[in-house]
Amino acid sequence: MPNGSTISKGQRALWTFLLSTLVGPFIAAIIVATLTLASGVLQMGPPNLKGLSLAELGAKAGGWALQTFVWA
């Protein structure tokens, strides 16, 4: 490590905690939103996504992504 830039164990634990509790669920929510939008636009997803307008599809994708973030 360069001179003077040591990271304490507490800082390392804090960053590990923040990454695992915030970044991981955020990535999961992005994946869910992308898959929901793609399957709805391509009409290849579950039956409740077929035939929705883009506004309804975006609202449903946003809701599912938010639920994924909260529960992850």
All heavy atoms as TSV, in Angstrom:
chain	resi	resn	atom	element	x	y	z
A	1	MET	N	N	0.826	-1.180	0.000
A	1	MET	CA	C	0.000	0.000	0.000
A	1	MET	C	C	0.874	1.248	0.000
A	1	MET	O	O	1.917	1.255	0.626
A	1	MET	CB	C	-0.893	0.026	1.233
A	1	MET	CG	C	-2.026	-0.922	1.202
A	1	MET	SD	S	-3.091	-0.568	2.605
A	1	MET	CE	C	-4.444	-1.569	2.120
A	2	PRO	N	N	0.392	2.297	-0.632
A	2	PRO	CA	C	1.150	3.552	-0.610
A	2	PRO	C	C	1.212	4.124	0.804
A	2	PRO	O	O	0.411	3.796	1.664
A	2	PRO	CB	C	0.365	4.468	-1.525
A	2	PRO	CG	C	-0.487	3.592	-2.334
A	2	PRO	CD	C	-0.723	2.362	-1.553
A	3	ASN	N	N	2.160	4.992	1.028
A	3	ASN	CA	C	2.362	5.611	2.334
A	3	ASN	C	C	1.131	6.390	2.789
A	3	ASN	O	O	0.570	7.176	2.044
A	3	ASN	CB	C	3.550	6.574	2.281
A	3	ASN	CG	C	4.742	6.028	3.009
A	3	ASN	OD1	O	4.629	5.062	3.739
A	3	ASN	ND2	N	5.883	6.663	2.808
A	4	GLY	N	N	0.700	6.167	4.034
A	4	GLY	CA	C	-0.362	6.970	4.613
A	4	GLY	C	C	-1.766	6.620	4.181
A	4	GLY	O	O	-2.702	7.302	4.567
A	5	SER	N	N	-1.978	5.614	3.397
A	5	SER	CA	C	-3.334	5.292	2.944
A	5	SER	C	C	-3.754	3.915	3.449
A	5	SER	O	O	-4.167	3.060	2.682
A	5	SER	CB	C	-3.428	5.359	1.431
A	5	SER	OG	O	-2.640	4.350	0.857
A	6	THR	N	N	-3.674	3.725	4.733
A	6	THR	CA	C	-4.094	2.456	5.298
A	6	THR	C	C	-5.573	2.524	5.650
A	6	THR	O	O	-6.087	3.548	6.095
A	6	THR	CB	C	-3.282	2.127	6.573
A	6	THR	OG1	O	-3.481	3.167	7.511
A	6	THR	CG2	C	-1.816	1.965	6.246
A	7	ILE	N	N	-6.248	1.431	5.433
A	7	ILE	CA	C	-7.674	1.332	5.723
A	7	ILE	C	C	-7.823	0.517	6.994
A	7	ILE	O	O	-7.292	-0.588	7.096
A	7	ILE	CB	C	-8.419	0.666	4.554
A	7	ILE	CG1	C	-8.285	1.502	3.291
A	7	ILE	CG2	C	-9.877	0.454	4.908
A	7	ILE	CD1	C	-8.871	0.848	2.071
A	8	SER	N	N	-8.564	1.052	7.943
A	8	SER	CA	C	-8.748	0.330	9.201
A	8	SER	C	C	-9.740	-0.812	8.989
A	8	SER	O	O	-10.473	-0.861	7.999
A	8	SER	CB	C	-9.258	1.273	10.278
A	8	SER	OG	O	-10.588	1.662	10.006
A	9	LYS	N	N	-9.756	-1.722	9.938
A	9	LYS	CA	C	-10.686	-2.852	9.856
A	9	LYS	C	C	-12.125	-2.381	9.944
A	9	LYS	O	O	-13.016	-2.953	9.306
A	9	LYS	CB	C	-10.378	-3.857	10.965
A	9	LYS	CG	C	-9.089	-4.593	10.758
A	9	LYS	CD	C	-8.859	-5.605	11.854
A	9	LYS	CE	C	-7.526	-6.313	11.622
A	9	LYS	NZ	N	-7.270	-7.328	12.650
A	10	GLY	N	N	-12.370	-1.333	10.697
A	10	GLY	CA	C	-13.712	-0.780	10.791
A	10	GLY	C	C	-14.199	-0.200	9.474
A	10	GLY	O	O	-15.348	-0.391	9.086
A	11	GLN	N	N	-13.316	0.513	8.773
A	11	GLN	CA	C	-13.681	1.064	7.461
A	11	GLN	C	C	-13.922	-0.041	6.452
A	11	GLN	O	O	-14.863	0.015	5.662
A	11	GLN	CB	C	-12.586	1.995	6.963
A	11	GLN	CG	C	-12.507	3.302	7.701
A	11	GLN	CD	C	-11.316	4.123	7.259
A	11	GLN	OE1	O	-10.300	3.584	6.838
A	11	GLN	NE2	N	-11.437	5.436	7.380
A	12	ARG	N	N	-13.093	-1.053	6.490
A	12	ARG	CA	C	-13.268	-2.186	5.576
A	12	ARG	C	C	-14.601	-2.886	5.842
A	12	ARG	O	O	-15.336	-3.234	4.933
A	12	ARG	CB	C	-12.114	-3.163	5.724
A	12	ARG	CG	C	-12.076	-4.233	4.667
A	12	ARG	CD	C	-10.873	-5.136	4.847
A	12	ARG	NE	N	-9.623	-4.403	4.962
A	12	ARG	CZ	C	-8.831	-4.110	3.954
A	12	ARG	NH1	N	-9.163	-4.480	2.740
A	12	ARG	NH2	N	-7.707	-3.458	4.151
A	13	ALA	N	N	-14.951	-3.053	7.120
A	13	ALA	CA	C	-16.227	-3.674	7.483
A	13	ALA	C	C	-17.403	-2.806	7.047
A	13	ALA	O	O	-18.421	-3.317	6.560
A	13	ALA	CB	C	-16.281	-3.926	8.980
A	14	LEU	N	N	-17.268	-1.485	7.196
A	14	LEU	CA	C	-18.331	-0.579	6.778
A	14	LEU	C	C	-18.582	-0.662	5.283
A	14	LEU	O	O	-19.732	-0.769	4.846
A	14	LEU	CB	C	-17.979	0.866	7.162
A	14	LEU	CG	C	-18.949	1.935	6.645
A	14	LEU	CD1	C	-20.291	1.798	7.341
A	14	LEU	CD2	C	-18.379	3.316	6.834
A	15	TRP	N	N	-17.523	-0.638	4.484
A	15	TRP	CA	C	-17.686	-0.702	3.030
A	15	TRP	C	C	-18.225	-2.061	2.593
A	15	TRP	O	O	-19.039	-2.140	1.672
A	15	TRP	CB	C	-16.381	-0.376	2.313
A	15	TRP	CG	C	-16.124	1.092	2.319
A	15	TRP	CD1	C	-15.194	1.766	3.046
A	15	TRP	CD2	C	-16.860	2.083	1.591
A	15	TRP	NE1	N	-15.298	3.115	2.814
A	15	TRP	CE2	C	-16.311	3.343	1.922
A	15	TRP	CE3	C	-17.925	2.040	0.706
A	15	TRP	CZ2	C	-16.786	4.529	1.393
A	15	TRP	CZ3	C	-18.396	3.229	0.174
A	15	TRP	CH2	C	-17.837	4.452	0.511
A	16	THR	N	N	-17.812	-3.129	3.252
A	16	THR	CA	C	-18.355	-4.448	2.935
A	16	THR	C	C	-19.845	-4.492	3.246
A	16	THR	O	O	-20.641	-5.006	2.450
A	16	THR	CB	C	-17.617	-5.539	3.736
A	16	THR	OG1	O	-16.234	-5.475	3.402
A	16	THR	CG2	C	-18.163	-6.905	3.433
A	17	PHE	N	N	-20.223	-3.932	4.384
A	17	PHE	CA	C	-21.635	-3.887	4.765
A	17	PHE	C	C	-22.443	-3.062	3.768
A	17	PHE	O	O	-23.521	-3.484	3.328
A	17	PHE	CB	C	-21.772	-3.291	6.169
A	17	PHE	CG	C	-23.192	-3.063	6.591
A	17	PHE	CD1	C	-23.982	-4.120	6.983
A	17	PHE	CD2	C	-23.725	-1.785	6.590
A	17	PHE	CE1	C	-25.304	-3.912	7.369
A	17	PHE	CE2	C	-25.034	-1.564	6.970
A	17	PHE	CZ	C	-25.828	-2.631	7.370
A	18	LEU	N	N	-21.951	-1.883	3.405
A	18	LEU	CA	C	-22.684	-1.029	2.467
A	18	LEU	C	C	-22.828	-1.676	1.096
A	18	LEU	O	O	-23.893	-1.594	0.471
A	18	LEU	CB	C	-21.989	0.328	2.345
A	18	LEU	CG	C	-22.095	1.244	3.553
A	18	LEU	CD1	C	-21.282	2.500	3.334
A	18	LEU	CD2	C	-23.534	1.571	3.862
A	19	LEU	N	N	-21.769	-2.299	0.613
A	19	LEU	CA	C	-21.849	-2.952	-0.693
A	19	LEU	C	C	-22.836	-4.112	-0.680
A	19	LEU	O	O	-23.601	-4.293	-1.623
A	19	LEU	CB	C	-20.471	-3.414	-1.145
A	19	LEU	CG	C	-19.531	-2.306	-1.604
A	19	LEU	CD1	C	-18.151	-2.868	-1.869
A	19	LEU	CD2	C	-20.066	-1.621	-2.828
A	20	SER	N	N	-22.819	-4.891	0.386
A	20	SER	CA	C	-23.696	-6.063	0.410
A	20	SER	C	C	-25.150	-5.692	0.673
A	20	SER	O	O	-26.054	-6.411	0.260
A	20	SER	CB	C	-23.219	-7.065	1.451
A	20	SER	OG	O	-23.291	-6.506	2.741
A	21	THR	N	N	-25.401	-4.579	1.349
A	21	THR	CA	C	-26.789	-4.220	1.650
A	21	THR	C	C	-27.402	-3.219	0.679
A	21	THR	O	O	-28.627	-3.112	0.629
A	21	THR	CB	C	-26.909	-3.635	3.071
A	21	THR	OG1	O	-26.072	-2.490	3.176
A	21	THR	CG2	C	-26.555	-4.660	4.116
A	22	LEU	N	N	-26.596	-2.504	-0.077
A	22	LEU	CA	C	-27.145	-1.511	-1.001
A	22	LEU	C	C	-26.876	-1.835	-2.469
A	22	LEU	O	O	-27.778	-1.749	-3.299
A	22	LEU	CB	C	-26.594	-0.120	-0.672
A	22	LEU	CG	C	-26.995	0.445	0.684
A	22	LEU	CD1	C	-26.293	1.760	0.930
A	22	LEU	CD2	C	-28.482	0.607	0.773
A	23	VAL	N	N	-25.664	-2.170	-2.790
A	23	VAL	CA	C	-25.308	-2.382	-4.192
A	23	VAL	C	C	-25.885	-3.700	-4.722
A	23	VAL	O	O	-26.403	-3.752	-5.836
A	23	VAL	CB	C	-23.778	-2.315	-4.380
A	23	VAL	CG1	C	-23.385	-2.649	-5.795
A	23	VAL	CG2	C	-23.279	-0.937	-4.008
A	24	GLY	N	N	-25.805	-4.761	-3.928
A	24	GLY	CA	C	-26.340	-6.054	-4.357
A	24	GLY	C	C	-27.823	-5.997	-4.688
A	24	GLY	O	O	-28.245	-6.406	-5.787
A	25	PRO	N	N	-28.676	-5.496	-3.785
A	25	PRO	CA	C	-30.098	-5.370	-4.106
A	25	PRO	C	C	-30.377	-4.415	-5.264
A	25	PRO	O	O	-31.314	-4.633	-6.035
A	25	PRO	CB	C	-30.706	-4.837	-2.810
A	25	PRO	CG	C	-29.798	-5.325	-1.756
A	25	PRO	CD	C	-28.428	-5.280	-2.363
A	26	PHE	N	N	-29.571	-3.363	-5.403
A	26	PHE	CA	C	-29.764	-2.444	-6.529
A	26	PHE	C	C	-29.526	-3.154	-7.852
A	26	PHE	O	O	-30.298	-2.992	-8.807
A	26	PHE	CB	C	-28.829	-1.237	-6.386
A	26	PHE	CG	C	-28.968	-0.247	-7.498
A	26	PHE	CD1	C	-30.069	0.575	-7.570
A	26	PHE	CD2	C	-27.996	-0.147	-8.479
A	26	PHE	CE1	C	-30.210	1.494	-8.600
A	26	PHE	CE2	C	-28.119	0.758	-9.516
A	26	PHE	CZ	C	-29.235	1.584	-9.575
A	27	ILE	N	N	-28.477	-3.949	-7.925
A	27	ILE	CA	C	-28.197	-4.705	-9.148
A	27	ILE	C	C	-29.319	-5.696	-9.418
A	27	ILE	O	O	-29.752	-5.866	-10.571
A	27	ILE	CB	C	-26.819	-5.383	-9.058
A	27	ILE	CG1	C	-25.722	-4.319	-9.072
A	27	ILE	CG2	C	-26.617	-6.382	-10.190
A	27	ILE	CD1	C	-24.338	-4.845	-8.773
A	28	ALA	N	N	-29.818	-6.358	-8.379
A	28	ALA	CA	C	-30.933	-7.292	-8.551
A	28	ALA	C	C	-32.175	-6.568	-9.069
A	28	ALA	O	O	-32.881	-7.084	-9.948
A	28	ALA	CB	C	-31.233	-7.992	-7.234
A	29	ALA	N	N	-32.450	-5.375	-8.559
A	29	ALA	CA	C	-33.613	-4.609	-9.013
A	29	ALA	C	C	-33.464	-4.182	-10.472
A	29	ALA	O	O	-34.434	-4.220	-11.238
A	29	ALA	CB	C	-33.811	-3.386	-8.123
A	30	ILE	N	N	-32.269	-3.797	-10.873
A	30	ILE	CA	C	-32.025	-3.432	-12.277
A	30	ILE	C	C	-32.258	-4.632	-13.180
A	30	ILE	O	O	-32.860	-4.509	-14.258
A	30	ILE	CB	C	-30.587	-2.883	-12.449
A	30	ILE	CG1	C	-30.412	-1.571	-11.699
A	30	ILE	CG2	C	-30.210	-2.735	-13.915
A	30	ILE	CD1	C	-31.208	-0.424	-12.259
A	31	ILE	N	N	-31.806	-5.802	-12.767
A	31	ILE	CA	C	-31.991	-7.016	-13.562
A	31	ILE	C	C	-33.473	-7.343	-13.690
A	31	ILE	O	O	-33.957	-7.664	-14.786
A	31	ILE	CB	C	-31.196	-8.180	-12.957
A	31	ILE	CG1	C	-29.702	-7.944	-13.134
A	31	ILE	CG2	C	-31.614	-9.512	-13.566
A	31	ILE	CD1	C	-28.824	-8.915	-12.377
A	32	VAL	N	N	-34.223	-7.252	-12.596
A	32	VAL	CA	C	-35.660	-7.544	-12.639
A	32	VAL	C	C	-36.380	-6.556	-13.551
A	32	VAL	O	O	-37.228	-6.955	-14.361
A	32	VAL	CB	C	-36.259	-7.538	-11.216
A	32	VAL	CG1	C	-37.768	-7.492	-11.238
A	32	VAL	CG2	C	-35.776	-8.751	-10.446
A	33	ALA	N	N	-36.056	-5.279	-13.444
A	33	ALA	CA	C	-36.705	-4.273	-14.297
A	33	ALA	C	C	-36.382	-4.516	-15.768
A	33	ALA	O	O	-37.273	-4.439	-16.628
A	33	ALA	CB	C	-36.262	-2.875	-13.885
A	34	THR	N	N	-35.134	-4.833	-16.071
A	34	THR	CA	C	-34.743	-5.087	-17.458
A	34	THR	C	C	-35.448	-6.317	-18.019
A	34	THR	O	O	-35.959	-6.287	-19.146
A	34	THR	CB	C	-33.210	-5.263	-17.544
A	34	THR	OG1	O	-32.588	-4.095	-17.014
A	34	THR	CG2	C	-32.766	-5.479	-18.974
A	35	LEU	N	N	-35.485	-7.389	-17.250
A	35	LEU	CA	C	-36.152	-8.609	-17.713
A	35	LEU	C	C	-37.649	-8.392	-17.884
A	35	LEU	O	O	-38.250	-8.893	-18.841
A	35	LEU	CB	C	-35.889	-9.758	-16.745
A	35	LEU	CG	C	-34.477	-10.316	-16.735
A	35	LEU	CD1	C	-34.327	-11.370	-15.644
A	35	LEU	CD2	C	-34.117	-10.901	-18.087
A	36	THR	N	N	-38.262	-7.646	-16.982
A	36	THR	CA	C	-39.698	-7.374	-17.091
A	36	THR	C	C	-40.003	-6.554	-18.332
A	36	THR	O	O	-40.922	-6.869	-19.090
A	36	THR	CB	C	-40.197	-6.634	-15.835
A	36	THR	OG1	O	-39.906	-7.419	-14.688
A	36	THR	CG2	C	-41.683	-6.384	-15.908
A	37	LEU	N	N	-39.219	-5.498	-18.560
A	37	LEU	CA	C	-39.448	-4.660	-19.738
A	37	LEU	C	C	-39.198	-5.435	-21.026
A	37	LEU	O	O	-39.981	-5.348	-21.976
A	37	LEU	CB	C	-38.565	-3.414	-19.684
A	37	LEU	CG	C	-38.949	-2.385	-18.628
A	37	LEU	CD1	C	-37.895	-1.293	-18.548
A	37	LEU	CD2	C	-40.310	-1.797	-18.937
A	38	ALA	N	N	-38.126	-6.211	-21.063
A	38	ALA	CA	C	-37.805	-6.970	-22.279
A	38	ALA	C	C	-38.867	-8.019	-22.576
A	38	ALA	O	O	-39.303	-8.171	-23.725
A	38	ALA	CB	C	-36.436	-7.620	-22.140
A	39	SER	N	N	-39.309	-8.743	-21.555
A	39	SER	CA	C	-40.304	-9.786	-21.805
A	39	SER	C	C	-41.657	-9.187	-22.172
A	39	SER	O	O	-42.400	-9.761	-22.963
A	39	SER	CB	C	-40.434	-10.704	-20.590
A	39	SER	OG	O	-40.891	-9.988	-19.473
A	40	GLY	N	N	-41.981	-8.016	-21.621
A	40	GLY	CA	C	-43.239	-7.370	-21.987
A	40	GLY	C	C	-43.220	-6.802	-23.387
A	40	GLY	O	O	-44.190	-6.916	-24.133
A	41	VAL	N	N	-42.117	-6.203	-23.775
A	41	VAL	CA	C	-42.013	-5.616	-25.121
A	41	VAL	C	C	-41.995	-6.714	-26.182
A	41	VAL	O	O	-42.612	-6.584	-27.234
A	41	VAL	CB	C	-40.751	-4.721	-25.218
A	41	VAL	CG1	C	-40.456	-4.345	-26.650
A	41	VAL	CG2	C	-40.938	-3.471	-24.375
A	42	LEU	N	N	-41.303	-7.812	-25.889
A	42	LEU	CA	C	-41.210	-8.907	-26.852
A	42	LEU	C	C	-42.399	-9.857	-26.800
A	42	LEU	O	O	-42.470	-10.791	-27.596
A	42	LEU	CB	C	-39.915	-9.701	-26.613
A	42	LEU	CG	C	-38.612	-8.916	-26.789
A	42	LEU	CD1	C	-37.426	-9.778	-26.396
A	42	LEU	CD2	C	-38.482	-8.427	-28.220
A	43	GLN	N	N	-43.333	-9.611	-25.863
A	43	GLN	CA	C	-44.518	-10.454	-25.696
A	43	GLN	C	C	-44.153	-11.929	-25.473
A	43	GLN	O	O	-44.826	-12.830	-25.958
A	43	GLN	CB	C	-45.462	-10.324	-26.908
A	43	GLN	CG	C	-45.983	-8.931	-27.142
A	43	GLN	CD	C	-46.909	-8.467	-26.039
A	43	GLN	OE1	O	-47.759	-9.211	-25.586
A	43	GLN	NE2	N	-46.723	-7.242	-25.597
A	44	MET	N	N	-43.068	-12.174	-24.759
A	44	MET	CA	C	-42.623	-13.540	-24.513
A	44	MET	C	C	-42.618	-13.872	-23.023
A	44	MET	O	O	-42.089	-14.879	-22.604
A	44	MET	CB	C	-41.218	-13.742	-25.072
A	44	MET	CG	C	-41.134	-13.613	-26.575
A	44	MET	SD	S	-39.472	-13.754	-27.204
A	44	MET	CE	C	-39.012	-15.375	-26.671
A	45	GLY	N	N	-43.203	-13.018	-22.206
A	45	GLY	CA	C	-43.152	-13.201	-20.769
A	45	GLY	C	C	-44.383	-13.904	-20.238
A	45	GLY	O	O	-45.119	-14.567	-20.971
A	46	PRO	N	N	-44.630	-13.745	-18.964
A	46	PRO	CA	C	-45.811	-14.339	-18.354
A	46	PRO	C	C	-47.085	-13.706	-18.909
A	46	PRO	O	O	-47.053	-12.594	-19.443
A	46	PRO	CB	C	-45.645	-14.048	-16.864
A	46	PRO	CG	C	-44.589	-13.033	-16.751
A	46	PRO	CD	C	-43.784	-13.076	-17.999
A	47	PRO	N	N	-48.214	-14.399	-18.780
A	47	PRO	CA	C	-49.460	-13.883	-19.362
A	47	PRO	C	C	-49.887	-12.515	-18.832
A	47	PRO	O	O	-50.530	-11.763	-19.559
A	47	PRO	CB	C	-50.496	-14.943	-18.981
A	47	PRO	CG	C	-49.713	-16.176	-18.742
A	47	PRO	CD	C	-48.381	-15.743	-18.231
A	48	ASN	N	N	-49.534	-12.179	-17.590
A	48	ASN	CA	C	-49.975	-10.884	-17.073
A	48	ASN	C	C	-49.187	-9.717	-17.657
A	48	ASN	O	O	-49.521	-8.565	-17.414
A	48	ASN	CB	C	-49.917	-10.853	-15.545
A	48	ASN	CG	C	-48.510	-11.034	-15.009
A	48	ASN	OD1	O	-47.602	-11.425	-15.725
A	48	ASN	ND2	N	-48.351	-10.764	-13.737
A	49	LEU	N	N	-48.136	-9.967	-18.438
A	49	LEU	CA	C	-47.392	-8.886	-19.097
A	49	LEU	C	C	-47.792	-8.715	-20.559
A	49	LEU	O	O	-47.499	-7.693	-21.159
A	49	LEU	CB	C	-45.887	-9.152	-19.027
A	49	LEU	CG	C	-45.241	-9.070	-17.654
A	49	LEU	CD1	C	-43.751	-9.387	-17.769
A	49	LEU	CD2	C	-45.457	-7.737	-17.017
A	50	LYS	N	N	-48.466	-9.692	-21.122
A	50	LYS	CA	C	-48.828	-9.621	-22.538
A	50	LYS	C	C	-49.997	-8.668	-22.737
A	50	LYS	O	O	-50.962	-8.671	-22.004
A	50	LYS	CB	C	-49.178	-11.014	-23.058
A	50	LYS	CG	C	-47.977	-11.927	-23.067
A	50	LYS	CD	C	-48.309	-13.288	-23.622
A	50	LYS	CE	C	-47.057	-14.146	-23.593
A	50	LYS	NZ	N	-47.349	-15.509	-24.000
A	51	GLY	N	N	-49.891	-7.837	-23.740
A	51	GLY	CA	C	-50.959	-6.919	-24.093
A	51	GLY	C	C	-50.991	-5.629	-23.287
A	51	GLY	O	O	-51.940	-4.871	-23.404
A	52	LEU	N	N	-49.986	-5.367	-22.488
A	52	LEU	CA	C	-49.945	-4.120	-21.724
A	52	LEU	C	C	-49.338	-3.005	-22.574
A	52	LEU	O	O	-48.467	-3.247	-23.394
A	52	LEU	CB	C	-49.098	-4.290	-20.461
A	52	LEU	CG	C	-49.615	-5.220	-19.377
A	52	LEU	CD1	C	-48.602	-5.302	-18.247
A	52	LEU	CD2	C	-50.944	-4.757	-18.843
A	53	SER	N	N	-49.831	-1.784	-22.336
A	53	SER	CA	C	-49.207	-0.644	-23.013
A	53	SER	C	C	-47.847	-0.392	-22.368
A	53	SER	O	O	-47.529	-0.921	-21.304
A	53	SER	CB	C	-50.092	0.595	-22.875
A	53	SER	OG	O	-50.109	1.029	-21.532
A	54	LEU	N	N	-47.029	0.440	-23.019
A	54	LEU	CA	C	-45.698	0.711	-22.476
A	54	LEU	C	C	-45.758	1.417	-21.124
A	54	LEU	O	O	-44.909	1.172	-20.260
A	54	LEU	CB	C	-44.885	1.535	-23.468
A	54	LEU	CG	C	-44.390	0.780	-24.705
A	54	LEU	CD1	C	-43.632	1.723	-25.616
A	54	LEU	CD2	C	-43.513	-0.379	-24.308
A	55	ALA	N	N	-46.760	2.267	-20.921
A	55	ALA	CA	C	-46.889	2.946	-19.631
A	55	ALA	C	C	-47.222	1.953	-18.524
A	55	ALA	O	O	-46.649	1.999	-17.432
A	55	ALA	CB	C	-47.957	4.025	-19.712
A	56	GLU	N	N	-48.162	1.059	-18.801
A	56	GLU	CA	C	-48.522	0.041	-17.807
A	56	GLU	C	C	-47.358	-0.913	-17.556
A	56	GLU	O	O	-47.112	-1.324	-16.422
A	56	GLU	CB	C	-49.741	-0.750	-18.272
A	56	GLU	CG	C	-51.008	0.055	-18.350
A	56	GLU	CD	C	-52.132	-0.699	-19.032
A	56	GLU	OE1	O	-51.869	-1.540	-19.905
A	56	GLU	OE2	O	-53.290	-0.435	-18.655
A	57	LEU	N	N	-46.649	-1.255	-18.610
A	57	LEU	CA	C	-45.502	-2.151	-18.484
A	57	LEU	C	C	-44.390	-1.495	-17.660
A	57	LEU	O	O	-43.793	-2.143	-16.799
A	57	LEU	CB	C	-44.977	-2.528	-19.868
A	57	LEU	CG	C	-43.852	-3.535	-19.924
A	57	LEU	CD1	C	-44.296	-4.866	-19.351
A	57	LEU	CD2	C	-43.384	-3.712	-21.352
A	58	GLY	N	N	-44.143	-0.217	-17.887
A	58	GLY	CA	C	-43.138	0.500	-17.102
A	58	GLY	C	C	-43.517	0.593	-15.636
A	58	GLY	O	O	-42.656	0.452	-14.758
A	59	ALA	N	N	-44.794	0.821	-15.369
A	59	ALA	CA	C	-45.249	0.889	-13.981
A	59	ALA	C	C	-45.094	-0.459	-13.290
A	59	ALA	O	O	-44.653	-0.538	-12.135
A	59	ALA	CB	C	-46.699	1.351	-13.929
A	60	LYS	N	N	-45.450	-1.521	-13.985
A	60	LYS	CA	C	-45.310	-2.857	-13.409
A	60	LYS	C	C	-43.842	-3.211	-13.194
A	60	LYS	O	O	-43.473	-3.765	-12.156
A	60	LYS	CB	C	-45.980	-3.901	-14.314
A	60	LYS	CG	C	-46.102	-5.260	-13.656
A	60	LYS	CD	C	-46.997	-6.182	-14.440
A	60	LYS	CE	C	-48.424	-5.799	-14.338
A	60	LYS	NZ	N	-49.172	-6.425	-13.272
A	61	ALA	N	N	-42.980	-2.877	-14.145
A	61	ALA	CA	C	-41.549	-3.150	-14.003
A	61	ALA	C	C	-40.957	-2.360	-12.846
A	61	ALA	O	O	-40.157	-2.883	-12.066
A	61	ALA	CB	C	-40.813	-2.815	-15.302
A	62	GLY	N	N	-41.361	-1.112	-12.691
A	62	GLY	CA	C	-40.882	-0.296	-11.579
A	62	GLY	C	C	-41.339	-0.835	-10.235
A	62	GLY	O	O	-40.572	-0.858	-9.267
A	63	GLY	N	N	-42.571	-1.275	-10.173
A	63	GLY	CA	C	-43.082	-1.847	-8.931
A	63	GLY	C	C	-42.358	-3.125	-8.552
A	63	GLY	O	O	-41.991	-3.327	-7.388
A	64	TRP	N	N	-42.141	-3.989	-9.530
A	64	TRP	CA	C	-41.430	-5.244	-9.254
A	64	TRP	C	C	-39.977	-4.973	-8.873
A	64	TRP	O	O	-39.428	-5.645	-8.013
A	64	TRP	CB	C	-41.509	-6.174	-10.438
A	64	TRP	CG	C	-42.845	-6.823	-10.617
A	64	TRP	CD1	C	-43.930	-6.707	-9.790
A	64	TRP	CD2	C	-43.253	-7.665	-11.678
A	64	TRP	NE1	N	-44.962	-7.424	-10.295
A	64	TRP	CE2	C	-44.596	-8.033	-11.442
A	64	TRP	CE3	C	-42.633	-8.142	-12.824
A	64	TRP	CZ2	C	-45.302	-8.857	-12.286
A	64	TRP	CZ3	C	-43.332	-8.968	-13.673
A	64	TRP	CH2	C	-44.660	-9.320	-13.404
A	65	ALA	N	N	-39.350	-3.989	-9.513
A	65	ALA	CA	C	-37.968	-3.660	-9.184
A	65	ALA	C	C	-37.876	-3.096	-7.765
A	65	ALA	O	O	-36.954	-3.440	-7.015
A	65	ALA	CB	C	-37.406	-2.650	-10.188
A	66	LEU	N	N	-38.827	-2.260	-7.387
A	66	LEU	CA	C	-38.830	-1.711	-6.034
A	66	LEU	C	C	-39.032	-2.807	-4.995
A	66	LEU	O	O	-38.359	-2.839	-3.966
A	66	LEU	CB	C	-39.907	-0.642	-5.893
A	66	LEU	CG	C	-39.989	0.075	-4.565
A	66	LEU	CD1	C	-38.691	0.802	-4.269
A	66	LEU	CD2	C	-41.153	1.027	-4.551
A	67	GLN	N	N	-39.950	-3.729	-5.261
A	67	GLN	CA	C	-40.165	-4.859	-4.351
A	67	GLN	C	C	-38.911	-5.711	-4.237
A	67	GLN	O	O	-38.545	-6.170	-3.140
A	67	GLN	CB	C	-41.319	-5.720	-4.829
A	67	GLN	CG	C	-42.668	-5.103	-4.622
A	67	GLN	CD	C	-43.778	-5.977	-5.164
A	67	GLN	OE1	O	-43.548	-7.014	-5.754
A	67	GLN	NE2	N	-45.010	-5.546	-4.939
A	68	THR	N	N	-38.223	-5.920	-5.344
A	68	THR	CA	C	-36.993	-6.699	-5.324
A	68	THR	C	C	-35.928	-6.013	-4.480
A	68	THR	O	O	-35.258	-6.664	-3.678
A	68	THR	CB	C	-36.460	-6.899	-6.767
A	68	THR	OG1	O	-37.461	-7.569	-7.528
A	68	THR	CG2	C	-35.185	-7.702	-6.767
A	69	PHE	N	N	-35.781	-4.704	-4.625
A	69	PHE	CA	C	-34.787	-3.978	-3.838
A	69	PHE	C	C	-35.106	-4.057	-2.349
A	69	PHE	O	O	-34.220	-4.298	-1.523
A	69	PHE	CB	C	-34.707	-2.519	-4.280
A	69	PHE	CG	C	-33.689	-1.716	-3.526
A	69	PHE	CD1	C	-32.354	-1.807	-3.860
A	69	PHE	CD2	C	-34.050	-0.899	-2.478
A	69	PHE	CE1	C	-31.381	-1.093	-3.178
A	69	PHE	CE2	C	-33.101	-0.178	-1.776
A	69	PHE	CZ	C	-31.763	-0.269	-2.131
A	70	VAL	N	N	-36.366	-3.866	-1.998
A	70	VAL	CA	C	-36.747	-3.867	-0.585
A	70	VAL	C	C	-36.553	-5.251	0.023
A	70	VAL	O	O	-36.018	-5.379	1.117
A	70	VAL	CB	C	-38.196	-3.376	-0.426
A	70	VAL	CG1	C	-38.703	-3.627	0.988
A	70	VAL	CG2	C	-38.302	-1.905	-0.768
A	71	TRP	N	N	-36.970	-6.282	-0.677
A	71	TRP	CA	C	-36.888	-7.628	-0.111
A	71	TRP	C	C	-35.491	-8.219	-0.193
A	71	TRP	O	O	-35.173	-9.170	0.536
A	71	TRP	CB	C	-37.895	-8.547	-0.766
A	71	TRP	CG	C	-39.261	-8.289	-0.229
A	71	TRP	CD1	C	-40.266	-7.610	-0.830
A	71	TRP	CD2	C	-39.767	-8.648	1.065
A	71	TRP	NE1	N	-41.345	-7.538	-0.008
A	71	TRP	CE2	C	-41.077	-8.174	1.159
A	71	TRP	CE3	C	-39.222	-9.340	2.143
A	71	TRP	CZ2	C	-41.856	-8.359	2.295
A	71	TRP	CZ3	C	-40.000	-9.520	3.274
A	71	TRP	CH2	C	-41.300	-9.045	3.333
A	72	ALA	N	N	-34.647	-7.701	-1.073
A	72	ALA	CA	C	-33.277	-8.234	-1.142
A	72	ALA	C	C	-32.462	-7.654	-0.026
A	72	ALA	O	O	-31.532	-8.213	0.466
A	72	ALA	CB	C	-32.638	-7.890	-2.479
